[in-house]
Amino acid sequence: MASEQLRTIRAALDSLPAQCIYHGENTEPPSGSLLWREACCDTGIPAQRRKLAEQALDQVAVTHGAG
């Protein structure tokens, strides 16, 4: 993946909130819950998706030597 493509994806991720307005940076879903949750609450879903996507993007950058 080209550096320009990585920058484009990073810019798109930057448009998502980095924190949940209710739970701050703690966007992980609650453990031990009987119901599956993607994030801390519905409001935290975009922030949790951003966090996971940034981790994946960082791994792609390392794998492909981009930056």
N, CA, C and O atoms as CSV, one atom per row, in Angstrom:
chain,resi,resn,atom,element,x,y,z
A,1,MET,N,N,0.858,-1.173,0.000
A,1,MET,CA,C,0.000,0.000,0.000
A,1,MET,C,C,0.901,1.232,0.000
A,1,MET,O,O,1.856,1.313,0.772
A,2,ALA,N,N,0.598,2.162,-0.848
A,2,ALA,CA,C,1.411,3.367,-1.001
A,2,ALA,C,C,1.220,4.312,0.182
A,2,ALA,O,O,0.171,4.325,0.826
A,3,SER,N,N,2.248,5.094,0.449
A,3,SER,CA,C,2.191,6.067,1.547
A,3,SER,C,C,1.024,7.030,1.395
A,3,SER,O,O,0.389,7.403,2.381
A,4,GLU,N,N,0.742,7.431,0.168
A,4,GLU,CA,C,-0.375,8.350,-0.069
A,4,GLU,C,C,-1.707,7.702,0.314
A,4,GLU,O,O,-2.586,8.362,0.869
A,5,GLN,N,N,-1.851,6.415,0.018
A,5,GLN,CA,C,-3.076,5.704,0.388
A,5,GLN,C,C,-3.210,5.612,1.908
A,5,GLN,O,O,-4.300,5.782,2.454
A,6,LEU,N,N,-2.101,5.344,2.578
A,6,LEU,CA,C,-2.124,5.283,4.041
A,6,LEU,C,C,-2.498,6.633,4.639
A,6,LEU,O,O,-3.251,6.695,5.611
A,7,ARG,N,N,-1.979,7.711,4.065
A,7,ARG,CA,C,-2.326,9.053,4.550
A,7,ARG,C,C,-3.807,9.355,4.335
A,7,ARG,O,O,-4.443,10.000,5.168
A,8,THR,N,N,-4.347,8.889,3.224
A,8,THR,CA,C,-5.768,9.104,2.939
A,8,THR,C,C,-6.640,8.368,3.948
A,8,THR,O,O,-7.624,8.914,4.447
A,9,ILE,N,N,-6.277,7.137,4.239
A,9,ILE,CA,C,-7.030,6.372,5.238
A,9,ILE,C,C,-6.898,7.018,6.608
A,9,ILE,O,O,-7.880,7.120,7.343
A,10,ARG,N,N,-5.705,7.452,6.954
A,10,ARG,CA,C,-5.482,8.109,8.249
A,10,ARG,C,C,-6.339,9.376,8.354
A,10,ARG,O,O,-6.923,9.642,9.404
A,11,ALA,N,N,-6.416,10.146,7.286
A,11,ALA,CA,C,-7.235,11.363,7.292
A,11,ALA,C,C,-8.709,11.022,7.499
A,11,ALA,O,O,-9.417,11.733,8.213
A,12,ALA,N,N,-9.169,9.948,6.885
A,12,ALA,CA,C,-10.564,9.530,7.078
A,12,ALA,C,C,-10.806,9.119,8.524
A,12,ALA,O,O,-11.848,9.438,9.095
A,13,LEU,N,N,-9.856,8.419,9.111
A,13,LEU,CA,C,-9.999,8.019,10.515
A,13,LEU,C,C,-10.009,9.225,11.441
A,13,LEU,O,O,-10.698,9.230,12.461
A,14,ASP,N,N,-9.248,10.238,11.081
A,14,ASP,CA,C,-9.199,11.443,11.909
A,14,ASP,C,C,-10.543,12.156,11.977
A,14,ASP,O,O,-10.764,12.976,12.868
A,15,SER,N,N,-11.443,11.852,11.043
A,15,SER,CA,C,-12.766,12.476,11.081
A,15,SER,C,C,-13.688,11.805,12.100
A,15,SER,O,O,-14.736,12.350,12.445
A,16,LEU,N,N,-13.299,10.630,12.578
A,16,LEU,CA,C,-14.078,9.949,13.613
A,16,LEU,C,C,-13.656,10.454,14.988
A,16,LEU,O,O,-12.501,10.839,15.172
A,17,PRO,N,N,-14.563,10.458,15.946
A,17,PRO,CA,C,-14.184,10.896,17.289
A,17,PRO,C,C,-13.184,9.917,17.904
A,17,PRO,O,O,-13.238,8.716,17.638
A,18,ALA,N,N,-12.278,10.435,18.721
A,18,ALA,CA,C,-11.281,9.600,19.382
A,18,ALA,C,C,-11.769,9.104,20.739
A,18,ALA,O,O,-11.188,8.182,21.313
A,19,GLN,N,N,-12.832,9.714,21.249
A,19,GLN,CA,C,-13.339,9.353,22.567
A,19,GLN,C,C,-14.858,9.290,22.554
A,19,GLN,O,O,-15.526,9.917,21.731
A,20,CYS,N,N,-15.375,8.520,23.484
A,20,CYS,CA,C,-16.817,8.490,23.730
A,20,CYS,C,C,-17.157,9.709,24.587
A,20,CYS,O,O,-16.414,10.038,25.512
A,21,ILE,N,N,-18.261,10.376,24.293
A,21,ILE,CA,C,-18.602,11.562,25.086
A,21,ILE,C,C,-18.979,11.194,26.518
A,21,ILE,O,O,-18.934,12.048,27.403
A,22,TYR,N,N,-19.349,9.941,26.758
A,22,TYR,CA,C,-19.721,9.511,28.106
A,22,TYR,C,C,-18.594,8.796,28.840
A,22,TYR,O,O,-18.449,8.955,30.052
A,23,HIS,N,N,-17.789,8.005,28.115
A,23,HIS,CA,C,-16.778,7.158,28.747
A,23,HIS,C,C,-15.339,7.547,28.419
A,23,HIS,O,O,-14.407,6.845,28.813
A,24,GLY,N,N,-15.148,8.636,27.716
A,24,GLY,CA,C,-13.791,9.082,27.390
A,24,GLY,C,C,-13.059,8.082,26.514
A,24,GLY,O,O,-13.617,7.565,25.546
A,25,GLU,N,N,-11.806,7.813,26.856
A,25,GLU,CA,C,-10.978,6.899,26.072
A,25,GLU,C,C,-11.310,5.437,26.326
A,25,GLU,O,O,-10.887,4.564,25.568
A,26,ASN,N,N,-12.058,5.164,27.378
A,26,ASN,CA,C,-12.407,3.789,27.730
A,26,ASN,C,C,-13.585,3.317,26.881
A,26,ASN,O,O,-14.719,3.261,27.358
A,27,THR,N,N,-13.313,2.981,25.632
A,27,THR,CA,C,-14.372,2.590,24.705
A,27,THR,C,C,-14.514,1.084,24.568
A,27,THR,O,O,-15.362,0.608,23.813
A,28,GLU,N,N,-13.697,0.329,25.286
A,28,GLU,CA,C,-13.783,-1.128,25.217
A,28,GLU,C,C,-15.157,-1.582,25.694
A,28,GLU,O,O,-15.722,-0.989,26.612
A,29,PRO,N,N,-15.698,-2.633,25.076
A,29,PRO,CA,C,-16.986,-3.143,25.540
A,29,PRO,C,C,-16.849,-3.729,26.945
A,29,PRO,O,O,-15.780,-4.220,27.308
A,30,PRO,N,N,-17.910,-3.681,27.729
A,30,PRO,CA,C,-17.827,-4.221,29.085
A,30,PRO,C,C,-17.589,-5.730,29.052
A,30,PRO,O,O,-18.176,-6.440,28.235
A,31,SER,N,N,-16.732,-6.209,29.939
A,31,SER,CA,C,-16.469,-7.646,29.993
A,31,SER,C,C,-17.514,-8.314,30.881
A,31,SER,O,O,-18.051,-7.693,31.798
A,32,GLY,N,N,-17.790,-9.553,30.607
A,32,GLY,CA,C,-18.719,-10.317,31.415
A,32,GLY,C,C,-20.183,-10.007,31.174
A,32,GLY,O,O,-21.047,-10.497,31.901
A,33,SER,N,N,-20.472,-9.210,30.176
A,33,SER,CA,C,-21.856,-8.861,29.880
A,33,SER,C,C,-22.540,-10.022,29.163
A,33,SER,O,O,-21.915,-10.731,28.374
A,34,LEU,N,N,-23.801,-10.205,29.438
A,34,LEU,CA,C,-24.560,-11.253,28.759
A,34,LEU,C,C,-24.852,-10.894,27.308
A,34,LEU,O,O,-25.073,-11.773,26.476
A,35,LEU,N,N,-24.852,-9.618,27.014
A,35,LEU,CA,C,-25.110,-9.148,25.661
A,35,LEU,C,C,-23.806,-8.698,25.017
A,35,LEU,O,O,-22.994,-8.023,25.650
A,36,TRP,N,N,-23.606,-9.076,23.747
A,36,TRP,CA,C,-22.410,-8.644,23.031
A,36,TRP,C,C,-22.535,-7.172,22.698
A,36,TRP,O,O,-23.577,-6.712,22.230
A,37,ARG,N,N,-21.477,-6.448,22.940
A,37,ARG,CA,C,-21.439,-5.023,22.610
A,37,ARG,C,C,-20.171,-4.758,21.818
A,37,ARG,O,O,-19.137,-5.382,22.059
A,38,GLU,N,N,-20.253,-3.845,20.886
A,38,GLU,CA,C,-19.098,-3.463,20.078
A,38,GLU,C,C,-18.216,-2.467,20.818
A,38,GLU,O,O,-17.006,-2.415,20.597
A,39,ALA,N,N,-18.821,-1.685,21.688
A,39,ALA,CA,C,-18.092,-0.636,22.408
A,39,ALA,C,C,-18.759,-0.422,23.764
A,39,ALA,O,O,-19.685,-1.138,24.144
A,40,CYS,N,N,-18.267,0.573,24.473
A,40,CYS,CA,C,-18.787,0.889,25.798
A,40,CYS,C,C,-20.282,1.183,25.774
A,40,CYS,O,O,-21.014,0.789,26.682
A,41,CYS,N,N,-20.729,1.873,24.735
A,41,CYS,CA,C,-22.139,2.221,24.543
A,41,CYS,C,C,-22.322,2.596,23.076
A,41,CYS,O,O,-21.349,2.628,22.323
A,42,ASP,N,N,-23.525,2.873,22.672
A,42,ASP,CA,C,-23.763,3.232,21.266
A,42,ASP,C,C,-22.973,4.468,20.848
A,42,ASP,O,O,-22.510,4.557,19.710
A,43,THR,N,N,-22.820,5.409,21.753
A,43,THR,CA,C,-22.087,6.636,21.450
A,43,THR,C,C,-20.594,6.367,21.258
A,43,THR,O,O,-19.922,7.118,20.551
A,44,GLY,N,N,-20.071,5.316,21.871
A,44,GLY,CA,C,-18.652,4.992,21.778
A,44,GLY,C,C,-18.265,4.163,20.573
A,44,GLY,O,O,-17.077,3.936,20.345
A,45,ILE,N,N,-19.237,3.702,19.792
A,45,ILE,CA,C,-18.925,2.835,18.648
A,45,ILE,C,C,-17.978,3.501,17.646
A,45,ILE,O,O,-16.998,2.866,17.258
A,46,PRO,N,N,-18.209,4.743,17.204
A,46,PRO,CA,C,-17.261,5.345,16.255
A,46,PRO,C,C,-15.838,5.440,16.819
A,46,PRO,O,O,-14.870,5.205,16.096
A,47,ALA,N,N,-15.709,5.778,18.091
A,47,ALA,CA,C,-14.381,5.886,18.701
A,47,ALA,C,C,-13.712,4.517,18.796
A,47,ALA,O,O,-12.509,4.400,18.562
A,48,GLN,N,N,-14.470,3.494,19.133
A,48,GLN,CA,C,-13.907,2.139,19.212
A,48,GLN,C,C,-13.494,1.662,17.827
A,48,GLN,O,O,-12.435,1.052,17.677
A,49,ARG,N,N,-14.302,1.925,16.827
A,49,ARG,CA,C,-13.939,1.549,15.454
A,49,ARG,C,C,-12.685,2.287,15.011
A,49,ARG,O,O,-11.823,1.709,14.348
A,50,ARG,N,N,-12.578,3.566,15.375
A,50,ARG,CA,C,-11.378,4.331,15.026
A,50,ARG,C,C,-10.151,3.709,15.676
A,50,ARG,O,O,-9.117,3.542,15.028
A,51,LYS,N,N,-10.263,3.365,16.952
A,51,LYS,CA,C,-9.131,2.775,17.670
A,51,LYS,C,C,-8.673,1.482,16.991
A,51,LYS,O,O,-7.478,1.290,16.768
A,52,LEU,N,N,-9.608,0.603,16.665
A,52,LEU,CA,C,-9.265,-0.661,16.018
A,52,LEU,C,C,-8.700,-0.445,14.618
A,52,LEU,O,O,-7.753,-1.122,14.217
A,53,ALA,N,N,-9.273,0.487,13.880
A,53,ALA,CA,C,-8.785,0.775,12.527
A,53,ALA,C,C,-7.386,1.384,12.561
A,53,ALA,O,O,-6.557,1.076,11.705
A,54,GLU,N,N,-7.118,2.242,13.541
A,54,GLU,CA,C,-5.778,2.825,13.666
A,54,GLU,C,C,-4.750,1.750,13.980
A,54,GLU,O,O,-3.638,1.786,13.454
A,55,GLN,N,N,-5.107,0.795,14.829
A,55,GLN,CA,C,-4.194,-0.306,15.133
A,55,GLN,C,C,-3.903,-1.128,13.882
A,55,GLN,O,O,-2.755,-1.495,13.628
A,56,ALA,N,N,-4.939,-1.416,13.105
A,56,ALA,CA,C,-4.753,-2.172,11.864
A,56,ALA,C,C,-3.909,-1.386,10.866
A,56,ALA,O,O,-3.036,-1.950,10.207
A,57,LEU,N,N,-4.168,-0.098,10.757
A,57,LEU,CA,C,-3.415,0.746,9.834
A,57,LEU,C,C,-1.950,0.826,10.243
A,57,LEU,O,O,-1.066,0.792,9.387
A,58,ASP,N,N,-1.689,0.931,11.528
A,58,ASP,CA,C,-0.305,0.939,12.007
A,58,ASP,C,C,0.398,-0.364,11.640
A,58,ASP,O,O,1.564,-0.353,11.245
A,59,GLN,N,N,-0.310,-1.489,11.771
A,59,GLN,CA,C,0.274,-2.782,11.420
A,59,GLN,C,C,0.564,-2.859,9.926
A,59,GLN,O,O,1.607,-3.377,9.525
A,60,VAL,N,N,-0.335,-2.355,9.107
A,60,VAL,CA,C,-0.116,-2.339,7.655
A,60,VAL,C,C,1.097,-1.471,7.325
A,60,VAL,O,O,1.917,-1.837,6.482
A,61,ALA,N,N,1.207,-0.335,7.984
A,61,ALA,CA,C,2.337,0.564,7.732
A,61,ALA,C,C,3.654,-0.112,8.088
A,61,ALA,O,O,4.637,0.021,7.358
A,62,VAL,N,N,3.682,-0.834,9.202
A,62,VAL,CA,C,4.900,-1.541,9.609
A,62,VAL,C,C,5.208,-2.659,8.616
A,62,VAL,O,O,6.353,-2.827,8.198
A,63,THR,N,N,4.198,-3.409,8.247
A,63,THR,CA,C,4.375,-4.536,7.328
A,63,THR,C,C,4.894,-4.084,5.970
A,63,THR,O,O,5.729,-4.752,5.359
A,64,HIS,N,N,4.397,-2.958,5.507
A,64,HIS,CA,C,4.773,-2.474,4.178
A,64,HIS,C,C,5.851,-1.396,4.213
A,64,HIS,O,O,6.201,-0.833,3.176
A,65,GLY,N,N,6.371,-1.113,5.384
A,65,GLY,CA,C,7.467,-0.165,5.497
A,65,GLY,C,C,7.107,1.269,5.220
A,65,GLY,O,O,7.980,2.069,4.885
A,66,ALA,N,N,5.850,1.614,5.349
A,66,ALA,CA,C,5.418,3.001,5.131
A,66,ALA,C,C,5.246,3.674,6.475
A,66,ALA,O,O,5.267,3.030,7.524
A,67,GLY,N,N,5.074,4.985,6.420
A,67,GLY,CA,C,4.939,5.640,7.535
A,67,GLY,C,C,4.381,6.354,8.477
A,67,GLY,O,O,5.025,6.667,9.479
